[in-house]
Amino acid sequence: MEAKNPKDSLTVLTDLVLPGDTNYLDNLFGGELLARMDRACSIAARRHSSRIVVTASVNHVAFNKSTPVGSVVTIEAKVSRAFKTSMEIYVDVWIEDRQSGQRTKVNEGIYTFVAVDETGKPVEIAQIIPETTLEKERFDGALRRKQLSLILAGKMNPADATELKALFS
């Protein structure tokens, strides 16, 4: 299986925030944004693995800035690291200024997807070769995040978390 680059999975979804998508303050519902982010991540994961993919976890979401009604929202997702059958997808959310068109990053998230066959059994996937500085940072961080998640779930002994231990050495 040939390794791929993060750009091979890049998924960009652009849409408007309509009144039916908002809360009482006329800002995009958080749950609506999560659903849009999940769809973008799902497409990125499928592009990387060429398989059926399922959401395994939402590891992190930061709602840094509200997204008002009428905003043009762009969601960019791409695989940051592939493991044996799972992959981490990093997603960035941007809005455009209505007058200048300038983009501002308002949210971000990290999702984990698993590639499966038609029976739901996990299948191996291609590895990732990061190219840019940001891709390399996210690639390196993915292993630390995975180790921390496994420790918290009781599936890994903290003494075996070499990447995490290296942070404190």
VONU-169893 format. One record per residue: x, y, z of N, C-alpha, C, O in turn. Coordinates in steps of 0.1 Angstrom, whole numbers, padded with zeros to 4 digits, always signed. Layout:
% VONU-169893
XYZXYZXYZXYZ/...
END
This chain:
% VONU-169893
+0008-0012+0000+0000+0000+0000+0009+0012+0000+0017+0014+0009/+0007+0021-0010+0015+0033-0011+0011+0044-0002-0001+0047-0001/+0021+0050+0005+0018+0061+0014+0012+0073+0006+0015+0075-0006/+0005+0082+0013-0001+0093+0006+0003+0106+0014+0008+0105+0025/+0000+0117+0008+0002+0130+0015-0011+0136+0020-0021+0132+0015/-0010+0144+0030-0023+0150+0036-0031+0157+0025-0043+0157+0025/-0024+0164+0016-0032+0171+0005-0040+0162-0003-0050+0167-0009/-0037+0149-0004-0045+0140-0012-0059+0138-0006-0069+0134-0013/-0061+0141+0007-0074+0139+0014-0081+0153+0016-0092+0153+0021/-0075+0164+0012-0080+0177+0015-0095+0177+0010-0098+0174-0001/-0103+0182+0019-0118+0184+0016-0121+0198+0021-0119+0202+0032/-0128+0205+0012-0132+0219+0015-0147+0220+0012-0151+0218+0001/-0154+0223+0023-0169+0225+0022-0172+0240+0025-0167+0245+0035/-0179+0246+0016-0182+0260+0018-0197+0261+0017-0204+0256+0008/-0203+0269+0027-0218+0270+0028-0221+0283+0035-0213+0289+0041/-0234+0286+0034-0239+0298+0041-0245+0294+0055-0250+0283+0056/-0245+0303+0064-0252+0301+0077-0266+0307+0075-0267+0320+0074/-0277+0299+0074-0290+0304+0072-0297+0305+0085-0293+0299+0095/-0308+0313+0086-0315+0315+0099-0319+0302+0106-0319+0301+0118/-0323+0292+0098-0327+0279+0104-0316+0271+0111-0318+0262+0118/-0303+0276+0108-0291+0270+0114-0286+0276+0127-0276+0272+0132/-0294+0286+0132-0289+0295+0142-0297+0293+0155-0308+0288+0156/-0290+0298+0166-0296+0299+0179-0303+0312+0181-0305+0320+0172/-0308+0315+0194-0315+0328+0197-0306+0340+0195-0311+0351+0194/-0293+0338+0195-0284+0350+0193-0280+0352+0178-0272+0360+0174/-0287+0344+0169-0284+0344+0155-0270+0340+0151-0264+0345+0142/-0265+0330+0159-0252+0324+0156-0254+0309+0153-0264+0303+0158/-0245+0304+0145-0246+0290+0141-0247+0281+0153-0238+0282+0162/-0256+0272+0154-0257+0262+0164-0244+0254+0165-0239+0250+0154/-0239+0251+0176-0227+0243+0178-0229+0229+0172-0220+0224+0165/-0240+0223+0174-0243+0210+0169-0243+0209+0154-0239+0200+0147/-0249+0220+0148-0249+0221+0133-0234+0222+0128-0231+0216+0118/-0226+0230+0134-0212+0231+0130-0205+0217+0132-0198+0213+0123/-0208+0210+0143-0202+0197+0145-0206+0187+0133-0197+0180+0129/-0218+0188+0129-0223+0179+0119-0216+0182+0105-0212+0173+0098/-0214+0195+0103-0207+0199+0090-0192+0195+0091-0187+0190+0081/-0186+0196+0103-0172+0192+0104-0171+0177+0102-0161+0173+0096/-0180+0170+0108-0180+0155+0107-0181+0151+0093-0174+0141+0088/-0190+0157+0085-0191+0154+0071-0178+0156+0063-0174+0148+0055/-0172+0168+0066-0159+0171+0059-0149+0161+0062-0141+0156+0054/-0148+0157+0075-0138+0148+0080-0140+0134+0074-0131+0127+0070/-0153+0130+0073-0157+0117+0067-0152+0117+0052-0147+0106+0048/-0154+0127+0045-0150+0127+0031-0134+0126+0030-0129+0119+0022/-0127+0134+0039-0113+0133+0039-0108+0119+0042-0099+0114+0036/-0114+0113+0052-0110+0099+0056-0113+0090+0045-0104+0081+0042/-0124+0091+0038-0127+0082+0027-0117+0084+0015-0113+0075+0009/-0114+0097+0013-0104+0099+0002-0091+0093+0005-0084+0088-0004/-0087+0093+0018-0074+0087+0021-0074+0072+0020-0065+0066+0015/-0085+0066+0026-0085+0052+0027-0091+0044+0015-0089+0032+0014/-0099+0052+0008-0107+0045-0003-0116+0034+0002-0119+0024-0005/-0121+0036+0014-0129+0026+0021-0141+0033+0027-0142+0045+0028/-0150+0024+0033-0161+0029+0041-0154+0034+0054-0145+0028+0059/-0158+0045+0059-0152+0051+0072-0163+0054+0082-0174+0058+0078/-0160+0052+0094-0169+0055+0105-0162+0064+0115-0150+0063+0118/-0170+0073+0121-0164+0082+0131-0161+0074+0144-0171+0068+0149/-0149+0074+0149-0146+0067+0161-0146+0076+0173-0151+0072+0184/-0142+0089+0171-0143+0098+0182-0141+0113+0177-0135+0115+0166/-0146+0122+0185-0144+0136+0183-0134+0139+0194-0138+0140+0206/-0122+0141+0191-0111+0142+0201-0110+0156+0207-0107+0158+0219/-0113+0166+0199-0112+0180+0203-0120+0189+0194-0120+0187+0182/-0127+0198+0200-0134+0209+0192-0132+0222+0200-0134+0222+0212/-0128+0232+0193-0127+0245+0200-0136+0255+0193-0135+0257+0181/-0146+0260+0200-0155+0270+0195-0149+0284+0199-0153+0289+0209/-0140+0289+0191-0132+0300+0195-0140+0314+0192-0138+0324+0199/-0149+0313+0182-0156+0326+0178-0169+0322+0173-0170+0311+0166/-0179+0329+0176-0193+0326+0171-0193+0329+0156-0185+0337+0150/-0203+0322+0149-0205+0323+0135-0218+0329+0132-0228+0322+0133/-0220+0342+0129-0233+0348+0127-0240+0344+0115-0234+0340+0105/-0254+0345+0115-0262+0342+0104-0257+0350+0092-0253+0362+0093/-0258+0345+0080-0253+0351+0068-0239+0349+0065-0234+0353+0054/-0231+0343+0074-0217+0341+0072-0215+0330+0061-0222+0321+0060/-0204+0332+0054-0199+0322+0045-0189+0314+0053-0179+0319+0058/-0192+0301+0055-0183+0292+0063-0176+0283+0054-0182+0276+0045/-0163+0282+0056-0155+0272+0049-0148+0262+0059-0142+0267+0068/-0151+0250+0056-0145+0239+0065-0135+0232+0057-0137+0226+0046/-0122+0231+0062-0111+0224+0055-0107+0213+0064-0103+0215+0076/-0107+0201+0059-0103+0189+0066-0093+0181+0058-0094+0180+0046/-0083+0175+0065-0074+0166+0059-0068+0157+0069-0067+0160+0081/-0064+0145+0065-0058+0135+0074-0045+0140+0078-0036+0144+0070/-0043+0140+0092-0030+0145+0097-0021+0133+0100-0009+0135+0100/-0027+0121+0103-0019+0109+0105-0027+0097+0104-0039+0097+0107/-0021+0087+0098-0028+0074+0096-0021+0064+0105-0008+0063+0106/-0028+0056+0112-0023+0045+0120-0026+0032+0113-0026+0032+0100/-0028+0021+0119-0030+0008+0112-0044+0008+0105-0044+0006+0093/-0055+0011+0112-0068+0011+0106-0075+0025+0108-0085+0027+0102/-0069+0033+0117-0076+0045+0121-0068+0057+0115-0056+0056+0112/-0074+0068+0115-0067+0080+0110-0073+0092+0118-0084+0093+0121/-0064+0102+0120-0068+0114+0127-0070+0124+0116-0061+0126+0107/-0081+0132+0117-0084+0142+0107-0084+0155+0115-0092+0157+0124/-0077+0165+0110-0077+0178+0116-0086+0187+0107-0085+0187+0095/-0094+0195+0113-0104+0203+0106-0103+0217+0111-0103+0220+0123/-0103+0227+0102-0102+0241+0104-0115+0247+0099-0119+0244+0088/-0121+0257+0106-0133+0264+0102-0130+0278+0100-0124+0285+0109/-0134+0284+0089-0131+0298+0086-0144+0305+0082-0153+0299+0077/-0145+0318+0085-0156+0326+0080-0150+0338+0072-0138+0342+0074/-0158+0343+0062-0153+0354+0054-0160+0366+0059-0172+0367+0062/-0152+0377+0059-0158+0390+0062-0167+0394+0050-0163+0393+0038/-0179+0398+0053-0189+0401+0042-0184+0412+0033-0187+0411+0021/-0176+0422+0038-0172+0433+0029-0159+0431+0023-0157+0433+0011/-0149+0427+0031-0135+0426+0026-0132+0412+0019-0123+0411+0011/-0140+0402+0024-0137+0388+0019-0126+0382+0027-0122+0370+0024/-0120+0389+0036-0109+0383+0044-0114+0372+0053-0124+0373+0059/-0106+0361+0053-0109+0349+0061-0104+0350+0075-0093+0354+0077/-0112+0345+0085-0108+0344+0099-0111+0330+0103-0122+0325+0101/-0101+0324+0110-0103+0311+0116-0111+0312+0128-0107+0320+0137/-0122+0305+0129-0131+0306+0140-0132+0294+0149-0135+0295+0161/-0129+0282+0143-0131+0270+0151-0121+0260+0145-0116+0261+0134/-0118+0249+0153-0110+0238+0148-0114+0225+0155-0121+0226+0166/-0111+0214+0150-0114+0202+0157-0105+0191+0152-0098+0192+0142/-0105+0180+0160-0097+0168+0156-0106+0156+0158-0112+0153+0168/-0108+0148+0147-0117+0137+0147-0108+0124+0144-0097+0125+0138/-0113+0113+0148-0107+0100+0145-0117+0092+0138-0128+0090+0142/-0113+0086+0126-0121+0077+0118-0114+0064+0117-0102+0063+0117/-0122+0054+0115-0117+0040+0112-0122+0036+0099-0134+0038+0095/-0113+0030+0091-0117+0024+0078-0122+0010+0080-0115+0002+0087/-0133+0007+0074-0139-0007+0076-0143-0013+0063-0144-0006+0052/-0144-0026+0063-0150-0033+0051-0165-0033+0051-0171-0027+0060/-0171-0040+0042-0186-0040+0041-0192-0047+0053-0204-0045+0055/-0185-0055+0061-0191-0061+0073-0188-0053+0085-0192-0057+0096/-0181-0042+0084-0178-0033+0095-0165-0037+0102-0162-0031+0113/-0157-0046+0096-0144-0050+0102-0133-0040+0098-0132-0037+0086/-0125-0035+0108-0115-0025+0104-0105-0031+0094-0101-0043+0095/-0100-0023+0085-0091-0027+0075-0079-0017+0075-0080-0006+0079/-0067-0023+0071-0055-0015+0071-0056-0004+0060-0062-0005+0050/-0049+0007+0063-0049+0019+0054-0035+0023+0051-0025+0019+0058/-0033+0032+0041-0020+0037+0037-0015+0047+0048-0023+0053+0055/-0002+0048+0049+0004+0058+0058+0004+0072+0052+0001+0074+0040/+0007+0082+0060+0008+0096+0056+0022+0100+0056+0030+0097+0065/+0026+0108+0046+0039+0115+0046+0036+0130+0046+0032+0135+0036/+0038+0137+0058+0035+0151+0058+0045+0159+0050+0057+0154+0049/+0041+0170+0045+0050+0178+0036+0053+0192+0042+0065+0196+0043/+0043+0199+0046+0045+0213+0051+0048+0212+0066+0047+0202+0073/+0053+0224+0071+0056+0225+0085+0044+0222+0094+0045+0215+0104/+0032+0228+0090+0020+0225+0098+0016+0211+0098+0012+0205+0108/+0017+0204+0086+0014+0190+0085+0023+0182+0094+0019+0172+0100/+0036+0185+0094+0045+0178+0102+0042+0180+0117+0043+0170+0125/+0038+0192+0121+0035+0194+0135+0022+0186+0139+0022+0180+0150/+0012+0186+0130+0000+0179+0133+0003+0164+0133-0003+0156+0141/+0011+0159+0124+0015+0145+0123+0022+0141+0136+0018+0130+0142/+0032+0148+0141+0039+0145+0153+0029+0145+0165+0030+0136+0174/+0021+0155+0166+0011+0156+0177+0001+0145+0177-0004+0142+0188/-0002+0140+0166-0012+0129+0165-0009+0117+0174-0017+0111+0180/+0004+0113+0173+0008+0101+0181+0007+0104+0196+0003+0096+0204/+0011+0116+0200+0009+0120+0214-0005+0120+0218-0009+0115+0229/-0014+0126+0210-0028+0126+0213-0034+0112+0214-0042+0109+0222/-0029+0103+0205-0034+0089+0205-0030+0082+0218-0037+0075+0225/-0017+0084+0222-0012+0078+0234-0020+0083+0246-0023+0075+0255/-0022+0095+0247-0030+0101+0258-0044+0095+0259-0049+0092+0269/-0050+0094+0247-0064+0088+0247-0064+0074+0251-0073+0070+0259/-0054+0066+0247-0053+0052+0251-0050+0051+0266-0056+0042+0273/-0042+0060+0272-0040+0059+0286-0052+0062+0294-0056+0055+0303/-0059+0073+0290-0072+0077+0296-0082+0066+0295-0091+0065+0304/-0082+0058+0285-0092+0048+0283-0088+0035+0290-0095+0025+0290/-0076+0035+0296-0071+0023+0303-0066+0012+0293-0064+0001+0297/-0063+0016+0281-0058+0007+0271-0043+0007+0268-0037+0000+0260/-0036+0016+0276-0022+0017+0274-0016+0021+0288-0021+0029+0296/-0005+0014+0291+0003+0017+0303+0010+0030+0301+0017+0032+0291/+0009+0040+0310+0016+0053+0309+0031+0051+0306+0037+0059+0300/+0037+0041+0312+0051+0038+0310+0055+0035+0296+0066+0037+0292/+0045+0031+0288+0047+0027+0274+0045+0039+0264+0047+0038+0252/+0041+0050+0270+0038+0062+0261+0050+0070+0259+0053+0081+0264/+0059+0065+0250+0072+0071+0247+0071+0085+0242+0079+0093+0246/+0062+0088+0234+0060+0102+0228+0056+0111+0239+0061+0123+0239/+0047+0107+0248+0043+0116+0259+0055+0118+0269+0057+0129+0273/+0061+0107+0272+0072+0108+0282+0083+0117+0276+0090+0124+0284/+0086+0117+0263+0096+0126+0257+0093+0141+0260+0103+0149+0260/+0081+0144+0261+0078+0158+0264+0083+0163+0277+0086+0175+0279/+0084+0154+0287+0088+0157+0300+0103+0154+0303+0107+0155+0315/+0110+0149+0294+0124+0145+0296+0134+0157+0294+0146+0155+0296/
END
